[in-house]
Amino acid sequence: MKILFISTSETSDDRRAWSGTVYQAFQALTRSGFEVDYLCALRDYRSSLTDRVTCSYWIHIPAKLGKQTRMDETFHTLRVYKRTLTNFDYSPYDIIFVPTHIAIVNAIPKSVKAKIVHLVDATVDSLFNYYTEFSNLIFHNYWEARILGKRAFRRSDLIIASSDWCKDNAIRQYGIDPGRISVVEFGANIDLKDIPSVNRQYGSLNALNIYWSGVNWERKGGQIAYDTCLELRRRGIDAQFHMTGMRELPEEITAKPWVHNHGFLNKNNPEEYRQLIDVMSRQHIFLFPSKAECSSIAVCEANAFALPCFVYATGGTANYVRDGFNGYTLPLSATAIDFANKIETARGELSLLSANASQQYKEKLNWLTWGDKVRAAIEVLNV
């Protein structure tokens, strides 16, 4: 079976695209025995005067009105993708695999006979006023995104959803037949050879290394994580706060001797990738109070490193953190004090939570398992 994998990166080995998910999905499909070709949806794009005028509008006009813009979910972006996708020869392929980009699915000609498989972590409607990036948009940005999202989901022959939350929204918001949706959790975007074989013991710890990762301090709950560590220290627990993803933070935070900001680490850079592996290897728990989350790759990676996870119960996190098994989920009303309470009371069971986190990774949150499950779902299609 031959697959055409379409995304927006120039090549399939970009580890930054969609937090590395595009790269890992491509590799997983190849390992599963498919013959996979890659196509950049921007391959034949050349900027025209119309494009420059349209881009100028989207960049400047909403901002003047105090609004945000989401260019990926617009008719303009649909037209851009059509430059490449309209005249492409799809005849050699049985499957067209598209991760996340609803405009790409819409740009594929209706005459194409290959089955379309769409990898998603959310419906665009579920992200409105949930993610900060999808909030306070100019009115027709909402309208265009909603149309593109519904059409993409209904056009797809198979939807690979990364959580039950995503699947439920697709059924409820777009009327998708549940039989066309397979829930397959994401895996850790770390090479298999770099996943440590660990058996963590927490009984004799002098300090508790608490790890948080994110590029969006507000939405990913960076302040709550910091305040949680501060509260634990007030209680006599030597909490050391380690962060990756943030390039800059206020000096009042980074000046604290127990705060360790390792900065933004690019997985495409071998030296920075190795630094990320080293940082995660030295942690004890993963504290991730993200207020809006579809299916966190960071949580998958924490499980791979056998880190008990403490997160908000929101979005698709229930597919990744089983309460009382590999960590704990707290309601969105929970404060830093609530997280500190949970971490403090769970200290006696951290070794068990850690072992379960490693099990969760090995059984579910890895790309080998993902590839096997997706292959099984694709083989059911009548191609």
C-alpha positions in Angstrom: 0.0 0.0 0.0 1.4 3.4 -1.0 0.9 6.5 1.0 1.4 10.2 0.0 2.1 12.2 3.2 1.3 15.9 2.8 2.4 18.6 5.2 4.0 22.1 5.1 7.6 21.5 6.1 10.1 21.4 3.2 11.1 17.8 4.1 9.7 15.0 6.3 12.6 15.2 8.8 11.7 18.5 10.4 11.5 17.8 14.1 9.9 21.1 14.9 6.7 20.8 12.8 3.8 20.3 15.1 6.2 19.6 18.1 7.8 16.9 16.1 4.6 15.0 15.5 4.8 15.3 11.7 8.3 13.7 11.7 7.4 10.9 14.0 4.2 10.1 12.2 6.0 9.8 8.9 8.7 7.6 10.4 6.1 5.4 12.1 4.2 4.8 8.9 7.4 3.9 7.1 8.4 1.5 9.9 4.9 -0.1 9.7 5.6 -1.3 6.2 4.0 1.3 4.1 5.7 2.8 1.1 5.5 6.5 2.0 6.3 9.6 -0.2 6.4 13.1 1.2 5.0 16.2 -0.5 5.4 19.8 0.8 2.1 21.6 0.2 4.0 24.8 -0.4 6.4 23.2 -3.0 5.0 25.1 -6.0 4.0 28.3 -4.2 5.3 31.6 -5.5 4.1 34.8 -3.9 1.9 37.0 -6.1 0.8 40.6 -5.7 -2.6 39.3 -4.6 -1.0 37.1 -2.0 1.0 40.0 -0.6 -2.1 42.2 -0.4 -4.1 39.5 1.3 -1.3 38.8 3.8 -0.9 42.4 4.5 -4.7 42.6 5.3 -4.5 39.6 7.6 -1.5 40.9 9.4 -2.5 44.5 9.9 -6.2 45.0 9.8 -7.3 42.6 12.6 -4.5 44.0 14.8 -5.8 47.5 14.3 -9.2 46.3 15.5 -7.6 44.6 18.5 -8.1 41.1 17.1 -5.9 38.1 16.5 -5.4 36.2 13.2 -5.2 32.5 12.4 -3.7 32.3 8.9 -3.6 28.5 8.7 -7.4 28.3 8.8 -8.3 30.8 6.0 -9.5 30.6 2.4 -6.3 32.5 1.5 -4.2 29.6 2.8 -6.5 27.1 0.9 -5.7 29.0 -2.3 -2.0 28.9 -1.5 -2.0 25.1 -1.1 -4.0 24.6 -4.3 -1.0 26.0 -6.2 0.8 22.7 -5.5 -2.1 20.2 -4.9 -4.4 20.9 -7.8 -2.3 19.5 -10.6 -0.3 16.9 -8.7 -0.4 13.3 -9.9 -2.1 11.2 -7.2 -2.6 8.1 -9.3 0.2 6.0 -7.8 -1.2 6.4 -4.3 -3.7 4.4 -2.3 -3.8 6.7 0.8 -3.3 10.4 1.2 -2.2 11.1 4.8 -2.6 14.7 6.1 -1.6 15.6 9.7 -3.6 18.5 11.2 -3.9 20.9 8.3 -7.6 21.3 7.5 -6.8 23.6 4.5 -4.6 20.9 2.9 -7.5 18.4 3.1 -9.8 21.0 1.4 -7.2 21.7 -1.3 -7.0 18.1 -2.5 -9.0 17.8 -5.7 -12.4 16.2 -5.4 -11.6 13.8 -8.3 -8.8 12.1 -6.4 -9.6 8.4 -5.8 -7.1 7.7 -3.0 -8.6 7.5 0.5 -7.8 10.5 2.8 -6.6 9.8 6.3 -6.6 12.9 8.5 -4.5 13.0 11.8 -6.0 15.4 14.3 -5.9 16.3 17.9 -8.9 18.6 17.9 -11.7 20.1 15.9 -11.1 23.7 15.1 -14.5 24.6 16.7 -13.3 23.1 20.1 -10.3 25.4 20.0 -12.2 28.6 19.7 -11.9 30.6 23.0 -10.1 27.5 24.5 -6.6 28.1 23.1 -5.4 31.7 23.4 -4.2 31.4 19.8 -7.8 30.8 18.7 -9.4 33.5 20.8 -10.5 37.0 20.0 -10.3 36.4 16.2 -11.8 38.7 13.6 -15.3 37.5 12.8 -14.7 36.0 9.4 -11.6 34.2 10.6 -14.0 32.1 12.8 -16.4 31.7 9.9 -13.7 30.5 7.4 -12.1 28.2 9.9 -15.4 26.6 10.9 -16.2 25.9 7.2 -12.8 24.5 6.5 -12.8 22.3 9.6 -16.2 20.8 9.0 -15.4 20.1 5.3 -12.0 18.5 6.1 -13.5 16.2 8.7 -16.4 15.2 6.4 -14.1 14.8 3.4 -11.8 12.4 5.3 -12.4 8.7 4.9 -10.6 7.9 8.2 -9.8 10.3 11.1 -7.0 9.4 13.5 -8.0 11.2 16.6 -5.4 11.6 19.4 -8.0 11.5 22.2 -11.5 10.5 23.1 -12.2 14.3 23.7 -11.3 14.9 20.0 -13.4 12.1 18.8 -16.4 13.2 20.8 -16.2 16.7 19.5 -16.0 15.5 15.9 -19.1 13.4 16.4 -21.0 16.2 18.2 -19.9 19.2 16.2 -19.5 17.8 12.7 -21.8 14.8 12.7 -19.0 12.4 11.9 -19.8 8.7 11.9 -18.0 7.2 14.9 -17.0 4.2 12.7 -14.7 6.6 10.6 -12.8 7.7 13.7 -10.0 5.7 15.4 -8.5 7.0 18.7 -4.8 6.5 18.7 -2.7 8.4 21.3 0.4 10.3 20.3 3.9 9.0 21.2 6.9 10.7 22.7 8.9 12.7 20.2 12.2 11.3 21.4 14.2 8.7 19.4 13.8 5.2 20.8 17.5 4.9 21.5 17.4 7.9 23.8 14.5 6.6 26.0 16.2 5.7 29.3 15.7 2.4 31.0 15.0 3.6 34.5 13.8 2.3 37.8 13.4 5.5 39.8 13.5 5.4 43.6 12.4 8.5 45.5 12.9 7.5 49.1 16.3 9.2 49.7 15.9 12.4 47.7 17.5 15.5 49.1 15.9 17.7 46.4 12.8 17.2 44.2 13.5 18.2 40.6 10.2 19.4 39.2 10.1 19.8 35.4 7.8 22.0 33.3 8.0 22.6 29.5 6.2 25.0 27.3 6.6 27.9 24.9 3.4 29.6 26.1 4.0 30.7 29.7 0.3 31.7 30.3 -1.6 28.8 28.6 0.8 26.1 29.6 0.6 27.1 33.3 4.1 28.2 33.8 3.2 30.7 36.6 1.2 28.1 38.4 4.1 25.6 38.2 6.5 28.2 39.6 4.1 29.1 42.4 3.6 25.4 43.2 7.4 25.0 43.6 7.5 28.2 45.8 4.8 26.8 48.0 6.6 23.5 48.4 9.7 25.3 49.4 7.8 27.2 52.0 6.8 23.8 53.4 10.4 22.7 53.7 10.6 20.7 50.5 13.7 21.5 48.4 11.8 21.9 45.1 14.2 22.7 42.2 12.2 24.1 39.3 13.6 23.1 35.8 12.1 24.6 32.6 12.5 24.1 28.9 10.8 25.9 26.0 11.0 29.5 27.3 13.6 31.9 25.8 13.0 34.7 28.2 11.4 35.2 31.6 11.3 38.0 34.1 14.5 38.3 36.1 12.4 38.1 39.3 11.8 34.5 38.4 15.1 33.4 36.9 17.2 35.1 39.6 16.0 32.5 42.1 18.8 30.0 42.7 16.3 27.1 42.7 14.9 28.1 39.2 16.8 26.6 36.3 15.7 27.8 32.9 17.3 25.7 30.2 15.8 27.8 27.4 14.2 26.8 24.1 15.9 23.6 22.9 15.6 22.9 19.2 15.3 19.1 18.4 16.7 19.8 14.9 19.9 20.8 16.5 21.8 17.7 17.7 23.6 19.5 20.5 20.3 21.0 21.9 18.5 17.7 21.4 21.1 16.0 23.6 20.8 18.8 26.1 17.0 18.2 26.3 17.6 14.5 26.9 20.1 15.3 29.7 17.7 17.7 31.4 14.7 15.3 31.3 16.9 12.4 32.6 17.6 14.3 35.8 14.0 15.2 36.7 11.7 13.5 39.3 8.2 14.7 38.4 6.5 16.5 35.5 4.3 19.4 36.6 2.2 20.6 33.7 -0.8 22.7 34.7 -1.7 23.6 31.2 -5.1 25.3 31.1 -5.9 24.2 27.6 -4.5 21.1 26.1 -5.5 18.7 23.3 -2.9 15.9 23.5 0.3 17.0 25.0 3.5 15.6 23.5 5.3 16.9 26.5 3.2 14.5 28.7 4.1 11.6 26.4 7.8 12.5 26.8 7.5 12.7 30.5 6.0 9.2 30.6 8.9 8.0 28.4 11.3 9.3 31.1 9.2 7.6 33.9 8.1 11.0 35.4 4.9 11.0 37.4 2.6 13.7 35.8 0.6 16.3 37.6 -1.8 18.1 35.2 -5.1 19.8 34.8 -8.1 17.6 33.7 -8.7 19.3 30.5 -9.1 18.5 26.8 -7.6 15.1 25.9 -5.3 14.7 29.0 -7.4 11.8 30.3 -6.0 9.6 27.5 -2.4 10.3 28.7 -2.6 10.7 32.5 -4.6 8.1 34.4 -5.5 9.6 37.7 -3.7 7.7 40.5 -1.9 5.5 38.1 0.9 7.5 36.3 0.1 10.8 38.0 -2.8 13.0 39.0 -5.3 15.2 37.2 -6.7 18.3 39.0 -9.8 20.3 38.1 -9.3 23.6 36.3 -10.3 25.4 39.5 -7.2 24.0 41.3 -4.6 26.5 42.5 -0.8 26.3 43.1 -1.6 25.4 46.7 -3.8 22.5 45.4 -1.0 21.2 43.2 1.5 21.5 46.1 -0.9 19.6 48.3 -1.2 16.8 45.8 2.5 16.5 45.2 3.2 16.5 48.9 0.7 13.8 49.7 1.8 11.7 46.7 5.5 11.7 47.7 5.2 8.2 49.2 3.9 6.8 46.0 6.2 8.5 43.5 8.2 5.3 42.8 5.0 3.4 41.9 3.7 6.3 39.8 7.0 6.4 38.0 7.0 2.7 37.2 3.4 3.1 35.9 4.4 6.1 33.8 7.1 4.0 32.1 4.5 1.2 31.6 2.1 3.8 30.1 4.8 4.8 27.6 5.8 1.3 26.6 2.2 0.1 26.2 0.5 3.2 24.6 2.4 6.5 24.3 5.1 5.5 21.8 5.2 5.7 18.0 5.8 2.0 17.4 2.4 1.3 19.0 0.9 4.2 17.1 2.1 2.9 13.8 0.7 -0.6 14.5 -2.7 0.8 15.5 -2.9 3.2 12.5 -1.9 0.5 10.1 -4.7 -1.7 11.4 -7.2 1.2 11.0 -6.0 1.9 7.5 -6.2 -1.7 6.4 -9.9 -1.7 7.2 -10.4 0.9 4.4 -11.5 -0.5 1.1 -8.6 0.6 -1.1 
